[in-house]
């Protein structure tokens, strides 16, 4: 097993799930408030089993009491437990789960859906980034997305992780 970019351990075997980044597109220039949309599809029965814990769920950033929803947070996602999403421009904020570019942002995806196509599970996950400037302005950013077996960590450890899907690195520009 070889270690690739961003501490991700690469396997020579075919991945069990195919990950696609729908938005942002490579090279796209987005506003400082933008959308990240991804899809993960099982390639076979083993991939189906690994996606079994994924759930259709809307995660409202604001709870019913008008305060923050504890289910909406940087870190792993209860709706997509094996999903790992990092962004190169994520800041480090003391006293929070934000530990810079290693932060797993899967827990801030608001719309999570699971469907079946030809007997194979497929997930759709969408994040509306509505904090203008939080991830930078007028700079290049790289989104890295993949899935791991079991529960993903809140932050990618220095030793990296073992993906069960392809790894997508999508570089785009965050405008103002």
C-alpha positions, 0 to 999 in steps of 0.5 A, a space after each residue: 500500500 502506497 501513501 499518496 497526496 494528503 496522507 491518503 493510503 492508496 490501495 491497488 485494488 479496485 474501489 468498492 464505491 465510486 465518488 463523484 463531485 458534482 459541484 464545484 467543478 474543477 477550475 470553477 470560480 465560486 462566490 464566497 458562499 457556494 455549494 458542494 454536491 457529491 454522489 457516492 455509488 456502490 460498485 457491487 454487493 460489498 460496496 452496498 454493505 459498506 454504504 448500509 449505514 448511510 441515511 436520508 436526512 435533512 440536517 437543519 443548521 438551526 434547531 427547532 429552538 432557534 439555536 444551533 443544531 448539534 447534528 450540524 457540525 464540523 466532523 463526521 456525519 451521522 447521515 454519511 458515516 464513512 464520508 470524508 470531505 476536507 477543504 484546503 482553506 479550512 481555518 483552525 479555530 481554537 476550542 472548536 472541531 476546526 483543525 484546519 485542512 484536516 477537518 472532516 466537513 461531512 457533518 455540515 452537509 445539510 441534505 443527505 439522500 440514499 437511493 438504489 439504482 440497479 440494486 446498488 446504493 447511491 448517496 447524494 450529499 449537498 452542502 450550502 456554504 453560507 458563511 461568506 469568507 469563512 473559507 477564504 476570499 479570492 483564493 484557490 481551494 482544493 476539495 478532497 472527498 472519499 469514503 472509508 469503511 466504518 465511521 470516518 474520524 472528525 479529522 484526518 489523522 497524520 497517518 492518513 486513512 484507507 479509502 474504499 472509494 476513489 479519491 477526488 481532488 477538485 481545485 476551484 477558486 473562491 471569489 468574493 
